[in-house]
Amino acid sequence: MRLYKIIGVAAASLMLGAASCETTNNQQGKDNSAVRDVALENSAGQATAAFAEGCFWCTEEIFEAVVGVDSVISGYAGGHTQNPTYDLVNTETTGHAETVLVYYDPAKISYEELVNVFYLSHDPTTLNQQGPDRGTSYRSILFYQTPEEKATAERLTAQLNKDRFDGRITTEVKKLDKFYRAEGYHQDYIEHNPGNPYVQNVSIPRFKKFKAAYKGALKEGV
């Protein structure tokens, strides 16, 4: 999300304009309140799962399109600083990665299928990078909350690493301890900012690539 972090993509930057997952100062001024941690307890008929795979704007859009997913929140996880703000995460000192928290109906979609969505919707072989965005806050993390989810995450990662990615997966399999909801202007960002150059040139093409490849059920009208 920080244009100055992009290394070796000057040509792409010129082509895309604001070629990074970054909001303007005006947008930040609309909602500059501290983020808060989100309760992870599952309610009746609903479960949660968290995934980090680069810029959360597009990740949110991808998971929201899948049948069985009720809602998705953009935020931060995997770090060591309490109540991290967007600006602080951008310093790459908090240990957090941009992450989405997925609320889903386990009667309609399984954690295993969400892991498949995760691996299909980003490149897990580029260490600390997704597209033009570079830094540890863009690293690939597959979060789990239970021993069963850990076993599923490790099994699928090993299987895909062998069958599809030739041993090049850099994804971390990590326990989800806390999830912090990002500032309000990050939520449903593509819906509210369809003309943003990054959205037009990075997020939307990535979303379309996922839709073309995914064999599972997507919501009507997506």
C-alpha positions as CSV (number, residue, x, y, z in Angstrom):
1,M,0.0,0.0,0.0
2,R,2.9,2.4,0.1
3,L,4.2,3.6,-3.2
4,Y,7.7,4.2,-1.8
5,K,7.8,0.5,-0.8
6,I,7.5,-0.7,-4.4
7,I,10.8,-1.8,-5.7
8,G,11.5,-2.4,-9.4
9,V,8.1,-1.6,-10.7
10,A,8.5,2.0,-11.8
11,A,7.0,1.2,-15.2
12,A,4.0,-0.3,-13.6
13,S,3.6,2.7,-11.3
14,L,3.5,5.0,-14.3
15,M,0.9,2.8,-16.0
16,L,-1.3,2.4,-12.9
17,G,-1.1,6.0,-11.5
18,A,-1.5,5.4,-7.8
19,A,-0.1,1.8,-8.2
20,S,-0.3,0.8,-4.6
21,C,-3.0,-0.2,-2.1
22,E,-2.9,3.2,-0.5
23,T,-5.6,5.6,0.6
24,T,-5.3,9.4,0.4
25,N,-4.9,11.7,3.3
26,N,-8.5,12.9,2.8
27,Q,-9.8,9.4,3.1
28,Q,-7.9,8.8,6.2
29,G,-9.3,11.9,7.7
30,K,-12.8,10.5,7.5
31,D,-12.1,7.8,10.0
32,N,-8.9,8.1,12.0
33,S,-10.1,6.4,15.2
34,A,-8.1,3.6,16.8
35,V,-9.0,0.1,15.6
36,R,-10.4,-2.4,18.1
37,D,-10.0,-6.1,18.5
38,V,-12.9,-8.2,17.3
39,A,-14.3,-11.1,19.4
40,L,-13.6,-14.4,17.7
41,E,-16.2,-16.5,19.5
42,N,-18.4,-18.3,17.0
43,S,-22.2,-17.8,17.2
44,A,-24.8,-20.5,16.5
45,G,-24.7,-21.4,12.9
46,Q,-21.7,-19.2,12.1
47,A,-17.9,-19.6,12.2
48,T,-15.0,-17.4,11.6
49,A,-11.7,-17.8,9.7
50,A,-8.9,-15.4,8.9
51,F,-6.6,-15.1,5.9
52,A,-3.8,-12.7,4.9
53,E,-3.0,-12.6,1.2
54,G,-1.8,-9.0,0.3
55,C,-4.0,-6.0,0.1
56,F,-7.2,-6.6,2.0
57,W,-9.4,-4.5,-0.3
58,C,-9.5,-7.2,-3.0
59,T,-9.3,-10.1,-0.5
60,E,-12.5,-8.9,1.1
61,E,-14.2,-8.7,-2.3
62,I,-13.1,-12.3,-3.2
63,F,-14.3,-14.0,0.0
64,E,-17.6,-12.1,0.0
65,A,-18.4,-13.5,-3.4
66,V,-18.3,-17.1,-2.3
67,V,-21.5,-18.9,-1.4
68,G,-21.6,-19.7,2.4
69,V,-19.8,-16.6,3.4
70,D,-22.0,-14.2,5.3
71,S,-19.7,-11.2,5.7
72,V,-16.0,-10.2,5.7
73,I,-14.1,-7.6,7.7
74,S,-10.8,-6.1,6.7
75,G,-8.2,-5.7,9.5
76,Y,-4.9,-6.7,10.9
77,A,-3.6,-9.9,12.5
78,G,-0.4,-11.8,13.2
79,G,1.5,-9.1,15.0
80,H,2.6,-8.1,18.5
81,T,1.3,-4.5,18.9
82,Q,-2.0,-3.8,20.5
83,N,-4.6,-1.7,18.6
84,P,-2.4,-1.2,15.5
85,T,-3.5,1.6,13.2
86,Y,-3.2,1.6,9.4
87,D,-0.3,4.1,9.6
88,L,1.5,2.0,12.2
89,V,1.1,-1.2,10.3
90,N,2.5,0.6,7.3
91,T,5.8,1.1,9.1
92,E,6.3,-2.7,9.0
93,T,7.2,-2.7,12.7
94,T,4.1,-4.2,14.3
95,G,4.3,-7.7,12.8
96,H,0.8,-7.5,11.5
97,A,-0.4,-8.4,8.1
98,E,-3.4,-7.0,6.3
99,T,-6.0,-9.7,7.0
100,V,-9.6,-10.5,6.4
101,L,-11.9,-12.1,9.0
102,V,-14.5,-14.2,7.2
103,Y,-17.9,-15.0,8.9
104,Y,-19.3,-18.1,7.3
105,D,-22.0,-20.8,7.6
106,P,-20.2,-24.1,8.1
107,A,-23.3,-25.9,6.9
108,K,-22.8,-24.3,3.5
109,I,-19.0,-24.1,3.2
110,S,-16.2,-25.7,5.1
111,Y,-13.0,-24.3,6.5
112,E,-11.2,-26.6,4.0
113,E,-13.0,-25.0,1.1
114,L,-12.1,-21.5,2.4
115,V,-8.5,-22.6,2.4
116,N,-8.8,-23.6,-1.2
117,V,-10.2,-20.1,-2.0
118,F,-7.2,-18.7,-0.2
119,Y,-4.7,-20.5,-2.3
120,L,-6.5,-19.9,-5.5
121,S,-6.9,-16.1,-5.0
122,H,-3.3,-15.1,-4.5
123,D,0.3,-16.1,-5.2
124,P,1.6,-17.8,-2.1
125,T,5.2,-18.1,-3.5
126,T,6.1,-14.4,-3.4
127,L,7.6,-13.8,0.0
128,N,6.3,-10.5,1.6
129,Q,4.8,-9.4,-1.7
130,Q,1.5,-9.5,-3.6
131,G,1.7,-7.7,-7.0
132,P,3.0,-4.2,-6.6
133,D,2.7,-4.3,-2.8
134,R,5.8,-5.3,-0.8
135,G,6.6,-5.6,2.9
136,T,5.8,-8.0,5.7
137,S,2.3,-6.5,6.0
138,Y,1.5,-8.2,2.7
139,R,2.8,-11.6,3.5
140,S,0.8,-14.7,3.1
141,I,-0.7,-16.2,6.3
142,L,-3.1,-19.1,6.7
143,F,-4.6,-18.6,10.2
144,Y,-6.2,-21.4,12.3
145,Q,-8.1,-21.4,15.5
146,T,-8.5,-25.0,16.5
147,P,-6.3,-28.1,16.3
148,E,-8.5,-29.5,13.5
149,E,-8.1,-26.3,11.5
150,K,-4.4,-26.5,12.0
151,A,-4.3,-30.0,10.7
152,T,-6.4,-29.1,7.7
153,A,-4.2,-26.0,6.9
154,E,-1.0,-28.0,7.2
155,R,-2.3,-30.9,5.1
156,L,-3.6,-28.7,2.2
157,T,-0.5,-26.6,2.3
158,A,1.8,-29.6,2.0
159,Q,-0.4,-31.1,-0.7
160,L,-0.6,-28.0,-2.8
161,N,3.1,-27.3,-2.3
162,K,3.8,-30.7,-3.9
163,D,1.1,-30.8,-6.6
164,R,0.8,-27.2,-7.8
165,F,3.6,-24.9,-6.4
166,D,6.7,-27.1,-6.8
167,G,7.8,-26.5,-3.2
168,R,7.8,-22.7,-3.5
169,I,5.0,-21.8,-1.0
170,T,6.1,-19.2,1.6
171,T,2.7,-19.1,3.4
172,E,2.8,-19.1,7.2
173,V,0.4,-21.4,9.1
174,K,-0.2,-19.4,12.2
175,K,-2.6,-19.4,15.2
176,L,-5.1,-16.6,15.2
177,D,-4.8,-14.9,18.6
178,K,-6.3,-11.5,17.9
179,F,-7.9,-9.7,15.0
180,Y,-8.1,-6.0,14.8
181,R,-10.8,-4.4,12.6
182,A,-9.3,-1.8,10.3
183,E,-10.5,1.8,10.1
184,G,-13.9,2.3,8.6
185,Y,-12.8,3.7,5.2
186,H,-11.1,0.3,4.5
187,Q,-14.4,-1.7,4.8
188,D,-16.0,-2.5,1.4
189,Y,-13.4,-0.3,-0.2
190,I,-13.9,-1.5,-3.8
191,E,-17.6,-0.9,-3.5
192,H,-17.1,2.7,-2.3
193,N,-14.1,3.5,-4.4
194,P,-14.6,1.8,-7.8
195,G,-12.6,4.5,-9.7
196,N,-9.5,4.2,-7.6
197,P,-6.5,3.5,-10.0
198,Y,-5.3,0.6,-7.8
199,V,-8.8,-0.9,-7.7
200,Q,-9.2,-0.6,-11.5
201,N,-5.7,-1.9,-12.4
202,V,-4.9,-4.4,-9.6
203,S,-7.9,-5.3,-7.5
204,I,-10.5,-5.9,-10.2
205,P,-8.2,-7.9,-12.5
206,R,-7.2,-10.1,-9.6
207,F,-10.9,-10.6,-8.7
208,K,-11.7,-11.5,-12.3
209,K,-8.8,-14.0,-12.4
210,F,-10.1,-15.7,-9.3
211,K,-13.7,-15.9,-10.6
212,A,-12.5,-17.5,-13.9
213,A,-10.5,-20.1,-12.0
214,Y,-12.8,-21.0,-9.1
215,K,-14.9,-24.1,-9.5
216,G,-17.0,-23.7,-6.4
217,A,-20.3,-21.8,-6.0
218,L,-20.3,-18.0,-6.3
219,K,-23.2,-15.7,-5.3
220,E,-25.7,-14.7,-7.9
221,G,-24.8,-11.5,-9.7
222,V,-21.1,-11.6,-8.9
